[in-house]
C-alpha cells in the first residue's frame, strides 16, 4: 500500500513539473488537462491512504512543498502579467474610442452647408 501511494505521488510530482514547464513555455492549451490529471492523482492518493502521516512523510520525501510553492509563485507572476496586459489593452481601446469620437464630432461641423 505504501508503494502504491509513493507511485501516485511521484506521478503527482511529475505532473506538477509538467504544469510548471507548460506555464514557462506559455503552453496554455495543455494546462487544463494537466491540472485535471493532477487533481485525480491527488484524490486517488487520499483514497488510498487512511493514514495522513504516511502521506505527509512521502510528500516531504519528494519535496512536493517546494515544487508546489514554485508553482504558486509562477502562477501568481503570470496572473499579474496577464492582468497588466489586459489593463493596457483596455486603456488603449478606451483611448482609441475617445480619439475616434473626437474625430467624428469634428467632421460633422465641416459637413454642414453654409
C-alpha angles and dihedrals in degrees: 000000000000092000092051090053092048091050091052092049091048088054088047090054092048091049091050090051090050089052090052090049092049092051092048091050093045089239095152095159095072095040099088092050091051093047091051091049091048091051091051090052091050092051091047091051092050090049093051097046119065089171112073090194091067091049093050093047094052090041090057092042091058093044090236093154091062092048091047092051090049089052092048092050092048093048091049092052092047092048092051090049092050092048091051091050091049090051090051091051092048092050091047091049092049092048091048092050092049091049092050092048090051092052094048092051091050091050092056091061092059095045094064119102117245 
